[in-house]
Amino acid sequence: MKRLVVMTVLLALLLGPFGLIAGAQEGEPIRIGLQGPMTGDYAYEGQGFEKAVRLLVDKVNEEGGLLGRPVELVVEDDAGDPTQSALVADRLIDAGVIAVIGAYNSTATEPASEIYNEEGILHITPSSTATRLTEKGFERFFRVCFLDDRQALFAVLAMRDVLGAERIGILHDNSTYAAGLAEWTRTYAEEYGLEVAFYDAINPDDQDFTPILTNIGQADLDVVYFTGYHAQGGLLLRQTADLGLDIQWMMGNASNNPEMVEIAGVEAAAGTFITTEPLPQDLEYPEAVEFVEMFTEAYGEPPASVWWLLAAEAFNVIAHAIEETESTDPGVLAEYLHEDFKDYPGLSGPIIGFDEKGDRLGTIHALYQIDEEGVIAYYPEQPQPQSEE
Amino acid sequence: METFLQQLINGLTIGGFYAVVALGYTMVYGVLKLINFAHGDMFMWGTLAGWGLLTTVLAGLTDLDLAAILAAAVLVMAFIGVMGMTIERVAYRPLRSAGRLSPIISALGAAFVLQSVARNVSDARWRTYPPGLLKELPNLRLTGSVSVSGLQVLMLLVCVAIMVGLYLFVQRTRIGTAMRAVSLDHNVSRLMGINVDRIISLVFMIGPALGGLAGLLIGIYYGSFNFTLGWVFGLKAFIAAILGGIGNIPGAVLGGFILGISETMVVAYGPNVGLADASAWKDAIAYVLLIAILIARPTGLLGETVAEKV
C-alpha cells in the first residue's frame, strides 16, 4: 500500500506539468470522477449512477460548461470491491480529477475515501450510509444521502408505531453498511421499548438461507428487519414462502429495488415493508419532477433507484460550488460546502446544509410496502418523527 | 424434534447439491490426479444455459411444463458435456506430461475464462428463472410444522439417482471398468487395449454434464443466480470431495451431505449452546470441524477403505 502511494505521488510529480498546469488553462475541461460498481452484484446501481450523472454533465456542457470550461466525466468501475476501489481511486487521481462522486456501497467507499483525503480531492458519496465513514475527520468528504442511524431510528418508529410490534428480529449480512444499520437499529429499539429477540447475520455468498429462516420461524417475532442488499433480500423472501413460514419482513434501503421482487416472485414479496429514501417518482419537489422527466425522456424509463438521483444530486452540489466560488480548487470547494452552502433546492428535497463531519442535515426516509402486484408502493401510514436529543 | 427434522431436510437439500458437484471433482481427480478448478464454473454455466433456454427458446414454444424442463435438462447436459470435453482437449491434454502445477494453473485459467464470459453474457446482474416452474408439486406435511416442498424431495431424489447411477456405471459396466483401470495406471491400461484418451474424454463429458444438470436444478430450485455462483458452490463441493476422500465416488457423496448438514446444524443449534449469532459464525465453525476430521483422517473419510478409484 505504501509503495502504491509513493508510486502515485511520483507519477503525479512526473505528470504534473502535463496534467495539473495544463488543466488550469482556459478551455481545458474540468475533470470530475465517478466511481461505482459497473460490474458485479451492484452493477445495476453503478450503471444507473453513470446514466444519471452523464445526463447532467451533457446538459451543463450544452449550456456552456462551468466557468466557461467544459466538464469531462471520468468513469471507473470498482465492482463494489474494496481492493479494486483503491486501484480505481489511484487511477482517477492520475486522470487529474478535482472531485469524485462515489462509491455505491460503504465497503468500497471506505478505502477510496482514505486515498482521496490524502490527495486532497473533493469526495461526495451519493449512497454510502455507514456511520463511521464521516467519523475520520476528512475535511473534503461529504455525503448527500442520510446516515444509517437516521434510518435505524425511522425503522424502529415504523415497527413500533405503524406495525404495533413488540418483539422484533434483526438480520444483517456482515457488510460495513448492513452491520452498522443493524447495530443502530438494536440501540434505538432498546431505547424505544422494543424487545430484540433475534439478532444474527447471513453470509451473502450463500444461496440457501433455509437453516436460519427455520430459526426465525421458531422465534415468534412480530417483525424481522433485514438490513442487507436486495439479491439476498429476494432469496430470503422466496425461501420464507417455500418453507411455508409466516414471517413479517421489513427491509432496509439497500433492498429498495424492483429486482428484489423479481428474485422473490411477486407472491412471496407481497406485504413486505421497506424503509428507504422516497423513490424518485414519489418526490414532489419541482427539481425532482424535472429531473425524472429529463431522465425518462433520455432513457425511455424513469430512474429505478433513488441512488441514481442522489448521484445526480452530488454532481449538482459540486457544480453549484464551482460556480459560486469561481474556483476548481477542492479545498475552496470543501470550505464553501461546510460554511456557506445552505438551503439549496436539491433534487431530493432542500439541502439544509452539511454538518462539520460532512453529513447532510435532516432526514427524508419513508415507509413503503410491496403490494399484491409486486409494486413498491408508498405506505399510507407513516411514523411521526420524534424530536432527537 | 420437529425443528431437528426440518433442519435435517434443509441440510440434506444443501448437501445434495454439494454432493452432485463434488462428483465432478472426484471423477477427474480419479483418472488424471488433476483438480479441475473449472468444474464449479461449468456447473454455473449449467444454471446460465438453463436460464437462457427457459427464458427464450423454450418459453416461446411451450408453457414450461415438465416436458420443457426435461428438454432443457437434456440440452444443458449435452452443452456442458461438450464444453467439458473441449476444455480437456484445449487446456489440459497438451499439458498432461508437463508436471502437476501447469495443469492446475491451466484449470484456474479456464475457470476465470468461463466466469468472465458468463459475467458478460448475464450483464453481471442477478438473473431469475421463469416463476412457477414445477410449482404443481405438492407440499408434503410430515408431522406438525415440518414441511417438505415437493421440489425439495424431487431435487433430493434426482441427486441420489445421479449418484447411484454413476456408481453403478463405474462399477458394473465395461466402460466403467476401463475408467477404473485408467485411474490406476495409464500405461498399463494402454497395454490392455484401453483407449486412454477416449476414456479421459468420456470422464470430462460425464462429470461436467452431471454438474450442468445440477446447475439447472439449482436454478429451478432457488429461482435466481449470478455468475459468482460457481465459485462459491465449486469451492464447497471441492471441500466435500476432499473430505470424503478425493477420487472416491461414495466419498464425494458422503462429504457433500456431511458438509451441508454440519453447516445447517451449526446455525440450528448454535443458539442453544450460547452462540446467539450462530449464522454469522457458521462457516468458521463448520470448517474447524472439517479440519479436525482431516487431521484425524488425512486421506478423507473413505479415502483408504475403498480400493477402487475412479
Boltz contact constraints between the chains, C-beta under 6 A:
constraints:
  - contact:
      token1: [A, 39]
      token2: [B, 124]
      max_distance: 6.0
  - contact:
      token1: [A, 40]
      token2: [B, 124]
      max_distance: 6.0
  - contact:
      token1: [A, 43]
      token2: [B, 124]
      max_distance: 6.0
  - contact:
      token1: [A, 44]
      token2: [B, 125]
      max_distance: 6.0
  - contact:
      token1: [A, 200]
      token2: [B, 277]
      max_distance: 6.0
  - contact:
      token1: [A, 200]
      token2: [B, 279]
      max_distance: 6.0
  - contact:
      token1: [A, 201]
      token2: [B, 279]
      max_distance: 6.0
  - contact:
      token1: [A, 201]
      token2: [B, 280]
      max_distance: 6.0
  - contact:
      token1: [A, 202]
      token2: [B, 279]
      max_distance: 6.0
  - contact:
      token1: [A, 205]
      token2: [B, 232]
      max_distance: 6.0
  - contact:
      token1: [A, 207]
      token2: [B, 222]
      max_distance: 6.0
  - contact:
      token1: [A, 208]
      token2: [B, 14]
      max_distance: 6.0
  - contact:
      token1: [A, 210]
      token2: [B, 10]
      max_distance: 6.0
  - contact:
      token1: [A, 211]
      token2: [B, 7]
      max_distance: 6.0
  - contact:
      token1: [A, 211]
      token2: [B, 10]
      max_distance: 6.0
  - contact:
      token1: [A, 211]
      token2: [B, 264]
      max_distance: 6.0
  - contact:
      token1: [A, 211]
      token2: [B, 267]
      max_distance: 6.0
  - contact:
      token1: [A, 211]
      token2: [B, 268]
      max_distance: 6.0
  - contact:
      token1: [A, 212]
      token2: [B, 267]
      max_distance: 6.0
  - contact:
      token1: [A, 212]
      token2: [B, 279]
      max_distance: 6.0
  - contact:
      token1: [A, 214]
      token2: [B, 6]
      max_distance: 6.0
  - contact:
      token1: [A, 214]
      token2: [B, 7]
      max_distance: 6.0
  - contact:
      token1: [A, 231]
      token2: [B, 126]
      max_distance: 6.0
  - contact:
      token1: [A, 238]
      token2: [B, 223]
      max_distance: 6.0
  - contact:
      token1: [A, 242]
      token2: [B, 149]
      max_distance: 6.0
  - contact:
      token1: [A, 244]
      token2: [B, 147]
      max_distance: 6.0
  - contact:
      token1: [A, 262]
      token2: [B, 128]
      max_distance: 6.0
  - contact:
      token1: [A, 263]
      token2: [B, 126]
      max_distance: 6.0
  - contact:
      token1: [A, 263]
      token2: [B, 128]
      max_distance: 6.0
  - contact:
      token1: [A, 263]
      token2: [B, 224]
      max_distance: 6.0
  - contact:
      token1: [A, 265]
      token2: [B, 131]
      max_distance: 6.0
